[in-house]
Amino acid sequence: MFSTKMTMFRSLFFVLTVLLAVSCKRPEDSTSHGNITITADESLQPMLDQVYQAYQQTFPETHFNVKYLPEHQAAAFMLKDSARLAFITREFTADEQNVFKAKGIKYNPQYIATDGVALLINRSNSDTLITLEQISGIFKGTVKTWAQLGKGNQTGDIVLVFDNANSSNLNFIMRKFGLTDVKGLNIFSAGSNKNVIEYVKQHPNALGFIGVSWISDGEAPLTAELSQGLRVMGVAEKANPRKEDYHQPFQGDLKWKRYPLHRRVYVISREMHSGLGSGLVNYIMRDVGSLVIEKCGLWPAKPFNREVIIKKEI
C-alpha cells in the first residue's frame, strides 16, 4: 500500500513538474526578444533601416530579418505567411484582403507616415519645375521631349527612370494618373532607388522617380553623397501656377500635404499575439520611433510629443 502511494505521488510530482516547466517556457518572441521576418518596398529602406535598428538598440535580444522587395512582392510575401509585417505605400487590394478572409486571419493596416515620390533630374538640366498636367502628359504619351516642356536647356527625349516594375514608385504614379499600363513609354528600369539616382547623375535627359527618404536625411552621409549631382523638381498642382505654387517633397510640404505627389506609408501586421511585430508597431506609433521617422525627412502619422518645461526663477 505504501509503495503504491509513493508511486502515485512520484507520478503526480513528475506531471506537475512537466506542467510547470511548460507554463514557464519562454515564448518564441515578445516585444523585447525574438527573431521575425518583415518585408518592405525598397523605396522605404532608408527609413525602415533606421527604425528597426533603433528598436534593436533599445531591445538587444531582438532581431529583424528584413527583405526589401518590390511592393507587390512584399505584400505577397506576408500573404504566404513568410513575414510578420509588411511596410508598403498602400492598403491591401480587395483580392489581397480576400486571401486573409479565406484563411480566417485578421490583419491590421496602420498608417505610420507621409512619404513622397521625388522627381530627380541631372544637375545640368535647368528645368526644375513641372506641373501635374505636364507629368500626366508625359505618361499619356503626349509629351515626349524636354523641349515640349519649354523651360529648360534640354531638348532631347525624356527618359523615365524607375527602380523596377511592381515597385511602389511606379504603382503610385499609375494610380495617381489613372494609368492601366505603361507600354510604349520610354522607361528604364534601374533595379533599385540607388541605381535610379546614379543613372540620373550620368544622363542629362533622365527623369527619375524615387522614394524621398533616399535623399531627405540631411545627417546621413549616404544621403549627402547620393544627392550630389542632382536636382529635385518642384511640382505644382495647378495647371497655370505661380512660383509659390511649386512644392518639393521635403518635410514641411509633406506635413501639410502641399507636395502633390505625397503618399501614405502603412505597416500591415498579421501578428495574432503581443509579439515582436506588435512591439515594433507600438514603437513607431506611441514611442520615439516617430522621432526616427521625422529625422529621416518623412512626417510621422503621430508625431512624438516633446514637452518643454520653462521655470521662472524668482
C-alpha beads as a LAMMPS data file, in Angstrom:
LAMMPS data file: protein, C-alpha beads

314 atoms
313 bonds

1 atom types
1 bond types

-500.0 500.0 xlo xhi
-500.0 500.0 ylo yhi
-500.0 500.0 zlo zhi

Masses

1 110.0

Atoms # bond

1 1 1 0.000 0.000 0.000
2 1 1 2.777 2.393 0.964
3 1 1 4.700 1.526 -2.194
4 1 1 1.609 2.185 -4.345
5 1 1 1.043 5.568 -2.742
6 1 1 4.692 6.519 -3.254
7 1 1 4.489 5.544 -6.912
8 1 1 1.340 7.641 -7.364
9 1 1 2.978 10.569 -5.562
10 1 1 6.067 10.386 -7.750
11 1 1 3.937 10.210 -10.893
12 1 1 1.891 13.200 -9.783
13 1 1 5.061 15.129 -8.908
14 1 1 6.510 14.366 -12.345
15 1 1 3.363 15.544 -14.118
16 1 1 3.252 18.763 -12.079
17 1 1 6.940 19.385 -12.791
18 1 1 6.386 18.970 -16.527
19 1 1 3.333 21.274 -16.479
20 1 1 5.265 23.890 -14.517
21 1 1 8.169 23.718 -16.980
22 1 1 5.828 24.112 -19.933
23 1 1 3.995 27.017 -18.322
24 1 1 7.277 28.781 -17.557
25 1 1 8.724 28.202 -21.044
26 1 1 9.685 31.474 -22.689
27 1 1 7.526 32.303 -25.729
28 1 1 9.267 32.324 -29.103
29 1 1 9.026 36.105 -29.348
30 1 1 7.726 39.054 -27.386
31 1 1 8.033 42.815 -27.607
32 1 1 11.541 42.606 -26.111
33 1 1 13.062 39.449 -27.596
34 1 1 12.848 37.169 -30.619
35 1 1 13.514 36.950 -34.335
36 1 1 10.930 37.711 -37.042
37 1 1 10.890 38.403 -40.772
38 1 1 9.444 41.626 -42.147
39 1 1 9.154 42.867 -45.723
40 1 1 9.137 46.334 -47.253
41 1 1 9.235 48.096 -50.571
42 1 1 12.811 49.117 -51.320
43 1 1 11.846 52.791 -51.622
44 1 1 11.316 52.779 -47.831
45 1 1 14.677 51.217 -46.959
46 1 1 16.492 54.287 -45.521
47 1 1 13.597 54.984 -43.148
48 1 1 12.946 51.390 -42.106
49 1 1 16.650 50.610 -41.598
50 1 1 16.894 53.376 -39.030
51 1 1 13.613 52.459 -37.295
52 1 1 14.319 48.777 -36.704
53 1 1 17.977 49.366 -35.856
54 1 1 16.952 51.912 -33.214
55 1 1 14.497 49.351 -31.811
56 1 1 17.226 46.714 -31.648
57 1 1 19.456 49.079 -29.715
58 1 1 16.666 49.521 -27.159
59 1 1 15.988 45.765 -27.018
60 1 1 19.273 43.926 -27.779
61 1 1 17.592 40.483 -27.745
62 1 1 15.515 41.307 -30.829
63 1 1 16.393 40.694 -34.464
64 1 1 14.555 41.591 -37.670
65 1 1 15.192 39.696 -40.875
66 1 1 14.250 42.417 -43.375
67 1 1 13.553 41.612 -47.014
68 1 1 13.352 44.589 -49.403
69 1 1 11.220 43.690 -52.398
70 1 1 9.024 45.403 -54.996
71 1 1 5.815 46.410 -53.225
72 1 1 3.602 43.723 -54.780
73 1 1 6.079 41.017 -53.777
74 1 1 6.455 42.460 -50.277
75 1 1 2.700 42.145 -49.762
76 1 1 2.582 38.657 -51.311
77 1 1 5.412 37.517 -49.035
78 1 1 3.291 38.315 -45.994
79 1 1 0.154 36.793 -47.506
80 1 1 2.051 33.488 -47.753
81 1 1 2.895 33.730 -44.026
82 1 1 6.574 34.220 -44.856
83 1 1 6.696 37.554 -42.994
84 1 1 5.028 39.023 -39.903
85 1 1 4.854 42.649 -41.106
86 1 1 4.836 44.436 -44.463
87 1 1 5.764 48.101 -44.918
88 1 1 4.135 49.392 -48.106
89 1 1 2.643 52.613 -49.508
90 1 1 -0.939 51.419 -49.968
91 1 1 -3.597 49.408 -48.216
92 1 1 -4.349 45.862 -49.327
93 1 1 -6.357 45.381 -52.501
94 1 1 -9.699 43.540 -52.414
95 1 1 -8.011 40.375 -53.741
96 1 1 -5.328 40.536 -51.058
97 1 1 -7.951 41.069 -48.361
98 1 1 -9.853 38.024 -49.606
99 1 1 -6.783 35.835 -49.123
100 1 1 -6.770 36.676 -45.421
101 1 1 -10.549 36.326 -45.109
102 1 1 -10.440 32.867 -46.705
103 1 1 -7.868 31.777 -44.119
104 1 1 -9.714 33.407 -41.230
105 1 1 -6.762 35.678 -40.500
106 1 1 -7.258 39.133 -39.069
107 1 1 -4.815 41.796 -40.198
108 1 1 -4.220 45.331 -39.095
109 1 1 -3.170 48.121 -41.506
110 1 1 -1.622 51.068 -39.676
111 1 1 -0.849 54.435 -41.278
112 1 1 2.585 55.414 -39.920
113 1 1 3.994 58.245 -42.063
114 1 1 3.591 60.599 -45.008
115 1 1 6.136 59.968 -47.736
116 1 1 6.568 61.322 -51.248
117 1 1 7.797 60.298 -54.682
118 1 1 10.634 62.659 -55.598
119 1 1 11.323 63.647 -59.205
120 1 1 15.046 63.846 -59.950
121 1 1 16.878 65.471 -62.838
122 1 1 20.517 65.796 -63.782
123 1 1 22.400 68.778 -62.346
124 1 1 22.949 70.155 -65.857
125 1 1 19.205 70.297 -66.521
126 1 1 17.901 73.785 -65.743
127 1 1 14.207 72.823 -65.974
128 1 1 13.445 72.345 -62.271
129 1 1 9.666 72.990 -62.247
130 1 1 6.841 70.824 -63.522
131 1 1 3.045 70.583 -63.153
132 1 1 0.816 67.562 -62.604
133 1 1 -0.725 68.242 -66.002
134 1 1 2.717 68.016 -67.641
135 1 1 3.551 64.800 -65.771
136 1 1 0.224 63.360 -66.894
137 1 1 1.080 64.318 -70.475
138 1 1 4.422 62.512 -70.211
139 1 1 2.787 59.287 -69.024
140 1 1 -0.041 59.504 -71.537
141 1 1 2.471 59.911 -74.365
142 1 1 1.557 63.434 -75.472
143 1 1 4.756 64.947 -74.012
144 1 1 7.880 63.081 -75.122
145 1 1 10.715 65.629 -75.123
146 1 1 12.135 68.191 -72.727
147 1 1 11.633 70.808 -75.442
148 1 1 7.859 70.311 -75.157
149 1 1 8.035 71.408 -71.525
150 1 1 9.616 74.587 -72.852
151 1 1 11.510 75.848 -69.805
152 1 1 14.979 74.372 -69.648
153 1 1 18.097 73.789 -71.681
154 1 1 17.437 70.129 -72.523
155 1 1 15.703 69.280 -75.792
156 1 1 16.063 65.508 -76.202
157 1 1 13.674 62.677 -75.379
158 1 1 12.584 62.338 -71.743
159 1 1 13.832 59.040 -70.284
160 1 1 11.671 57.918 -67.358
161 1 1 13.716 56.046 -64.762
162 1 1 12.179 53.792 -62.085
163 1 1 13.622 51.242 -59.722
164 1 1 11.626 48.336 -61.183
165 1 1 8.220 47.144 -62.328
166 1 1 5.763 46.481 -59.473
167 1 1 7.586 48.977 -57.270
168 1 1 5.642 51.399 -55.095
169 1 1 7.016 54.353 -57.077
170 1 1 5.647 53.187 -60.434
171 1 1 2.418 51.847 -58.930
172 1 1 1.782 55.166 -57.196
173 1 1 2.258 57.158 -60.413
174 1 1 -0.051 54.797 -62.284
175 1 1 -2.770 55.170 -59.655
176 1 1 -2.270 58.937 -59.471
177 1 1 -2.811 59.443 -63.191
178 1 1 -5.278 56.618 -63.809
179 1 1 -2.927 54.523 -65.948
180 1 1 -3.586 50.872 -66.717
181 1 1 -0.240 50.202 -68.385
182 1 1 2.953 51.991 -69.418
183 1 1 3.545 50.233 -72.716
184 1 1 5.141 52.401 -75.360
185 1 1 6.734 54.800 -72.869
186 1 1 10.462 55.448 -72.753
187 1 1 11.067 53.798 -69.348
188 1 1 14.340 52.492 -67.985
189 1 1 14.281 50.055 -65.050
190 1 1 17.382 50.713 -62.943
191 1 1 16.888 47.916 -60.406
192 1 1 16.856 49.989 -57.206
193 1 1 16.262 53.524 -55.941
194 1 1 20.005 53.969 -55.512
195 1 1 20.577 52.934 -59.129
196 1 1 17.915 55.428 -60.272
197 1 1 19.961 58.167 -58.597
198 1 1 23.188 57.020 -60.261
199 1 1 21.521 56.789 -63.667
200 1 1 20.113 60.316 -63.449
201 1 1 23.544 61.654 -62.460
202 1 1 25.002 60.278 -65.676
203 1 1 22.174 61.059 -68.124
204 1 1 21.058 64.705 -68.651
205 1 1 17.773 63.681 -70.312
206 1 1 16.666 61.408 -67.475
207 1 1 13.689 61.996 -65.176
208 1 1 13.997 59.745 -62.128
209 1 1 11.366 58.666 -59.587
210 1 1 12.439 57.601 -56.087
211 1 1 11.186 57.415 -52.519
212 1 1 12.091 60.688 -50.836
213 1 1 13.776 59.102 -47.798
214 1 1 16.717 58.204 -50.055
215 1 1 17.702 61.882 -50.226
216 1 1 15.923 63.568 -47.320
217 1 1 18.014 62.652 -44.247
218 1 1 20.486 65.528 -44.103
219 1 1 22.519 63.878 -41.319
220 1 1 23.196 60.639 -43.193
221 1 1 26.495 60.542 -45.149
222 1 1 24.927 58.304 -47.806
223 1 1 22.126 60.795 -48.375
224 1 1 24.595 63.631 -48.863
225 1 1 26.659 61.533 -51.241
226 1 1 23.671 60.418 -53.300
227 1 1 22.253 63.949 -53.557
228 1 1 25.337 65.357 -55.254
229 1 1 24.900 65.964 -58.966
230 1 1 21.108 66.063 -58.778
231 1 1 18.217 68.495 -58.737
232 1 1 14.877 67.746 -57.094
233 1 1 11.984 69.097 -59.146
234 1 1 9.272 71.317 -57.720
235 1 1 5.779 70.093 -58.589
236 1 1 2.624 72.220 -58.854
237 1 1 -0.954 71.005 -58.725
238 1 1 -2.334 73.974 -60.674
239 1 1 -2.155 73.997 -64.458
240 1 1 -1.025 77.655 -64.559
241 1 1 0.925 78.029 -61.342
242 1 1 2.779 80.919 -59.800
243 1 1 6.234 80.345 -58.380
244 1 1 4.889 79.815 -54.861
245 1 1 2.598 77.028 -56.113
246 1 1 5.531 74.683 -56.691
247 1 1 6.495 72.368 -53.828
248 1 1 9.268 69.857 -53.227
249 1 1 8.927 66.524 -51.380
250 1 1 10.541 67.635 -48.154
251 1 1 9.248 67.626 -44.630
252 1 1 7.264 70.854 -44.398
253 1 1 5.396 70.220 -47.652
254 1 1 4.817 66.569 -46.700
255 1 1 3.467 67.559 -43.282
256 1 1 0.853 69.911 -44.731
257 1 1 0.206 67.720 -47.822
258 1 1 1.252 70.565 -50.131
259 1 1 3.506 68.361 -52.262
260 1 1 1.166 66.904 -54.925
261 1 1 2.919 63.515 -55.046
262 1 1 2.733 62.754 -51.331
263 1 1 1.587 59.310 -50.243
264 1 1 0.902 57.344 -47.094
265 1 1 3.165 54.669 -45.651
266 1 1 1.447 51.718 -43.979
267 1 1 2.645 48.828 -41.863
268 1 1 0.362 45.812 -42.180
269 1 1 0.572 43.160 -39.478
270 1 1 -0.723 39.607 -39.385
271 1 1 0.515 39.036 -35.843
272 1 1 -2.152 37.437 -33.656
273 1 1 -0.386 37.884 -30.311
274 1 1 1.553 40.560 -28.472
275 1 1 4.863 39.746 -30.093
276 1 1 7.857 41.441 -31.650
277 1 1 5.818 42.751 -34.580
278 1 1 3.414 44.488 -32.222
279 1 1 6.358 45.870 -30.298
280 1 1 7.815 47.491 -33.409
281 1 1 4.464 48.966 -34.471
282 1 1 3.872 50.412 -30.996
283 1 1 7.403 51.804 -31.003
284 1 1 6.594 53.691 -34.203
285 1 1 3.138 54.872 -33.158
286 1 1 3.497 55.516 -29.433
287 1 1 7.179 55.853 -28.730
288 1 1 10.284 57.583 -30.042
289 1 1 10.123 55.634 -33.313
290 1 1 8.179 58.576 -34.728
291 1 1 11.206 60.775 -33.994
292 1 1 13.332 58.436 -36.103
293 1 1 10.842 58.763 -38.972
294 1 1 10.900 62.541 -38.604
295 1 1 14.714 62.538 -38.658
296 1 1 14.586 60.660 -41.973
297 1 1 12.724 63.572 -43.567
298 1 1 9.255 61.998 -43.630
299 1 1 6.341 63.125 -41.493
300 1 1 5.123 60.655 -38.832
301 1 1 1.414 59.922 -38.580
302 1 1 1.589 60.542 -34.830
303 1 1 4.426 62.964 -34.069
304 1 1 6.175 62.359 -30.751
305 1 1 5.175 64.973 -28.201
306 1 1 8.188 66.854 -26.886
307 1 1 7.322 68.740 -23.741
308 1 1 9.280 71.827 -22.758
309 1 1 9.084 72.972 -19.156
310 1 1 10.035 76.585 -18.557
311 1 1 10.771 77.512 -14.977
312 1 1 10.661 81.110 -13.899
313 1 1 13.329 81.852 -11.350
314 1 1 12.193 84.075 -8.530

Bonds

1 1 1 2
2 1 2 3
3 1 3 4
4 1 4 5
5 1 5 6
6 1 6 7
7 1 7 8
8 1 8 9
9 1 9 10
10 1 10 11
11 1 11 12
12 1 12 13
13 1 13 14
14 1 14 15
15 1 15 16
16 1 16 17
17 1 17 18
18 1 18 19
19 1 19 20
20 1 20 21
21 1 21 22
22 1 22 23
23 1 23 24
24 1 24 25
25 1 25 26
26 1 26 27
27 1 27 28
28 1 28 29
29 1 29 30
30 1 30 31
31 1 31 32
32 1 32 33
33 1 33 34
34 1 34 35
35 1 35 36
36 1 36 37
37 1 37 38
38 1 38 39
39 1 39 40
40 1 40 41
41 1 41 42
42 1 42 43
43 1 43 44
44 1 44 45
45 1 45 46
46 1 46 47
47 1 47 48
48 1 48 49
49 1 49 50
50 1 50 51
51 1 51 52
52 1 52 53
53 1 53 54
54 1 54 55
55 1 55 56
56 1 56 57
57 1 57 58
58 1 58 59
59 1 59 60
60 1 60 61
61 1 61 62
62 1 62 63
63 1 63 64
64 1 64 65
65 1 65 66
66 1 66 67
67 1 67 68
68 1 68 69
69 1 69 70
70 1 70 71
71 1 71 72
72 1 72 73
73 1 73 74
74 1 74 75
75 1 75 76
76 1 76 77
77 1 77 78
78 1 78 79
79 1 79 80
80 1 80 81
81 1 81 82
82 1 82 83
83 1 83 84
84 1 84 85
85 1 85 86
86 1 86 87
87 1 87 88
88 1 88 89
89 1 89 90
90 1 90 91
91 1 91 92
92 1 92 93
93 1 93 94
94 1 94 95
95 1 95 96
96 1 96 97
97 1 97 98
98 1 98 99
99 1 99 100
100 1 100 101
101 1 101 102
102 1 102 103
103 1 103 104
104 1 104 105
105 1 105 106
106 1 106 107
107 1 107 108
108 1 108 109
109 1 109 110
110 1 110 111
111 1 111 112
112 1 112 113
113 1 113 114
114 1 114 115
115 1 115 116
116 1 116 117
117 1 117 118
118 1 118 119
119 1 119 120
120 1 120 121
121 1 121 122
122 1 122 123
123 1 123 124
124 1 124 125
125 1 125 126
126 1 126 127
127 1 127 128
128 1 128 129
129 1 129 130
130 1 130 131
131 1 131 132
132 1 132 133
133 1 133 134
134 1 134 135
135 1 135 136
136 1 136 137
137 1 137 138
138 1 138 139
139 1 139 140
140 1 140 141
141 1 141 142
142 1 142 143
143 1 143 144
144 1 144 145
145 1 145 146
146 1 146 147
147 1 147 148
148 1 148 149
149 1 149 150
150 1 150 151
151 1 151 152
152 1 152 153
153 1 153 154
154 1 154 155
155 1 155 156
156 1 156 157
157 1 157 158
158 1 158 159
159 1 159 160
160 1 160 161
161 1 161 162
162 1 162 163
163 1 163 164
164 1 164 165
165 1 165 166
166 1 166 167
167 1 167 168
168 1 168 169
169 1 169 170
170 1 170 171
171 1 171 172
172 1 172 173
173 1 173 174
174 1 174 175
175 1 175 176
176 1 176 177
177 1 177 178
178 1 178 179
179 1 179 180
180 1 180 181
181 1 181 182
182 1 182 183
183 1 183 184
184 1 184 185
185 1 185 186
186 1 186 187
187 1 187 188
188 1 188 189
189 1 189 190
190 1 190 191
191 1 191 192
192 1 192 193
193 1 193 194
194 1 194 195
195 1 195 196
196 1 196 197
197 1 197 198
198 1 198 199
199 1 199 200
200 1 200 201
201 1 201 202
202 1 202 203
203 1 203 204
204 1 204 205
205 1 205 206
206 1 206 207
207 1 207 208
208 1 208 209
209 1 209 210
210 1 210 211
211 1 211 212
212 1 212 213
213 1 213 214
214 1 214 215
215 1 215 216
216 1 216 217
217 1 217 218
218 1 218 219
219 1 219 220
220 1 220 221
221 1 221 222
222 1 222 223
223 1 223 224
224 1 224 225
225 1 225 226
226 1 226 227
227 1 227 228
228 1 228 229
229 1 229 230
230 1 230 231
231 1 231 232
232 1 232 233
233 1 233 234
234 1 234 235
235 1 235 236
236 1 236 237
237 1 237 238
238 1 238 239
239 1 239 240
240 1 240 241
241 1 241 242
242 1 242 243
243 1 243 244
244 1 244 245
245 1 245 246
246 1 246 247
247 1 247 248
248 1 248 249
249 1 249 250
250 1 250 251
251 1 251 252
252 1 252 253
253 1 253 254
254 1 254 255
255 1 255 256
256 1 256 257
257 1 257 258
258 1 258 259
259 1 259 260
260 1 260 261
261 1 261 262
262 1 262 263
263 1 263 264
264 1 264 265
265 1 265 266
266 1 266 267
267 1 267 268
268 1 268 269
269 1 269 270
270 1 270 271
271 1 271 272
272 1 272 273
273 1 273 274
274 1 274 275
275 1 275 276
276 1 276 277
277 1 277 278
278 1 278 279
279 1 279 280
280 1 280 281
281 1 281 282
282 1 282 283
283 1 283 284
284 1 284 285
285 1 285 286
286 1 286 287
287 1 287 288
288 1 288 289
289 1 289 290
290 1 290 291
291 1 291 292
292 1 292 293
293 1 293 294
294 1 294 295
295 1 295 296
296 1 296 297
297 1 297 298
298 1 298 299
299 1 299 300
300 1 300 301
301 1 301 302
302 1 302 303
303 1 303 304
304 1 304 305
305 1 305 306
306 1 306 307
307 1 307 308
308 1 308 309
309 1 309 310
310 1 310 311
311 1 311 312
312 1 312 313
313 1 313 314
